[in-house]
């Protein structure tokens, strides 16, 4: 009788970790890009943002808590231009106060400018686009030979 109780306890202990495993869910499949800047950000409210920047276009896809696609937006700024792909660097992506925020640098006439883009956490629309600062023109330094 004692050995049966010990075997039952061992059996229950062995099933305990299987119950503690997190539940994994997936979204609908989508075409994965082969190149470009791609980032995924999950917000505190459960929505997931997928950012893709390539070929002079920035696209934002918003997935809800149920992992279903809520909206897809193509973003082009007022102060910065997505079409200037060779002069644009995406510096960072953060969740700030529950909103996705992208920091990007764009160079125009050798003067780099830093922009901040704040997105609506529900539908992916740009809430605010702000030019934070612009540096003076960067003059190339002559190389001594």
Phi, psi and omega in degrees: 000320181294321181292328177293319178296318179296319179294322177295319178296317178297320179296316179295321179294322181290333178274346182298315180295329180294327179284334182276357181292139178291151179276130181253134176229153183236157178270179174294146180293150176219160181289123181274130179289153181268340177205166181120185179262121182229132177217147175240135181226122176261127182273168179297329182281359178100345177287150179239132179253136175241117180255136176222125178232114177198157177053033178074019178229137172249124179242140179236125176245134181247128177246137182280184179299332180275006178066023175260145180295122178266316180199157174228132183231147170255125188254129171220128188276172176272316181270328178249156182238122180296335182290345178275062189295329182278350180246015184241135175232126174276115185274318186198158176225125183225158168259104182245115181055039177081007179242140173288133181230128179247132173253128179222152179245136176226137183254132177226121181053046178063020177242106180284140178235140179256127180244149173240127178246122176255134184248148173292126184288351181261322186233355176084006176287149177286118178280319183209136172237122185228133172278114183280313175193163176231130177279162175296163179304134178272116180265129180296138180276128178293140180268126179278133179246000000 
